[in-house]
Amino acid sequence: MSPLSSPARATAREWTGLAVLALPCLVYAMDLTVLNLALPVLSRELQPSSAQLLWILDIYGFFVAGFLISMGTLGDRIGRRRLLLLGAAFFAFASALAALAHTAELLIAARALLGLAGATIAPSTMALIRNMFHEPGQRQFAIGVWIAAFSLGSAIGPLVGGVLLEYFHWGSVFWLNVPVMALTLALGPRLLPEYRDPAAGRLDLASVALSLAAVLLTIYGLKQLAERGLAWSPVAVTLAGLAVGALFLRRQGRIDYPLLDLRLFRHAPFCAALAAYALTCLAMFGVYIFITQYLQLVLELTPLAAGLATLPWALSFVAGSLLAPQLAARWPRARVIVVGLAAAALGFGLLAAGQGLWGLVPATVVMALGMAPVFTIGNEIIITTAPPERAGAASALSETASEFSGALGIALLGSAGMVVYRLGLGAAWPQGLDPAALAAAGASLGGAVHLAESLPGAAGAALLQAAQASFAQALQVIAVSGAVTVAVAAWLVARMLRGVDLAAAPQHG
């Protein structure tokens, strides 16, 4: 193409192909949140321990985060369309396996396979979009649709889960994935181009193994510390995970084609935006797991009503995402992010202070409006401040930070919240009840509710009241933790970007 020629504009084929790409992105994001409202049902039917319940939720995000950059490199080698289609087929298979799971262990294994398959989606779809849309304006719009698909999937996950749980078995939240992936498999070969980079770096299997080991060992150790208290075994596992993580980082600085390009972290805007994005995801997912259980098991809403109660949160996030670019056009982007994070901290504080549904809903609205600029402007900063040759790696790191931090928030804040719940339940344990039953009731709020339903009138009511009060207290503690986390993120952005002219950062279309 000569310097004076214009890039080819996309045709109806490319736009239809974009719709095909959006489908797996939507399902991929839904699977991060669709199970939240199913926790009470899962607790009753599969009777998982508190640690197993957390693994059911967060192992999907861990495996996605662990394999994202690896799958991006693999797609460059074998073909991005081929990897997407292989991932879609594997995702459908793992979804069916999860839907049919009859034990907590099998469901955890199926969720791990879903995470492995899901890791093929984000890098493949983004790479294909960059290959399909050459005109800068069209490509920017296409990437906007791509981001919207992820945002919409995360937003409607709880609502879709609530509708399905109202009328069907909990496995229906996984069966929904199968026809979507089947449609991707049917239309993808016809509408999506194939692309492989002949100069792509090799996939370093040692780095893949080190990254996964570091993530899983560290989180497992932290979970055990929260569940069992300070003991040598979980401390040793945690330290082992951190040591493996150090080895992973050391290897990335020595090999020619690292999974994680450490040179990206030399840019202050990149680091500030990535840190804010990661901390916000950590706080949001950590609190959200308690909100969904609070709505159903404390306020005693049906799954559908609980899903509707989270809708203002989702709509506020969409509104904030649309408003953020307009604010950034009038004020410095760093200021918009800092003010947004301060508003989010206020929302978390309102959640800690509020009681009941009418206190929770306004608090989540404020939280969503405040967090939205981090997700929109922050991602733009992450991508546009990276050098042109590293823009793809920057995008992959952004997605990795989101998935990993969200899962880490569920593990850390979820485990801490369960400690608070068990301590409160032990202090308020009704007189006359068998102390041996405290272990079962303390495993999860769903377990306590199930036990209360099996006890005669007054005893069951007393246990239910004690469990609900303890869980409400845990939610308050976790909300305060979320407020502190996003406040720290606001301080980091303000400090790291002080005197930095973001407007002068290079823009990459």
Order of alpha helices (4+ residues) and beta strands (2+ residues): alpha-alpha-alpha-alpha-alpha-alpha-alpha-alpha-alpha-alpha-alpha-alpha-alpha-alpha-alpha-alpha-alpha-alpha-alpha-alpha
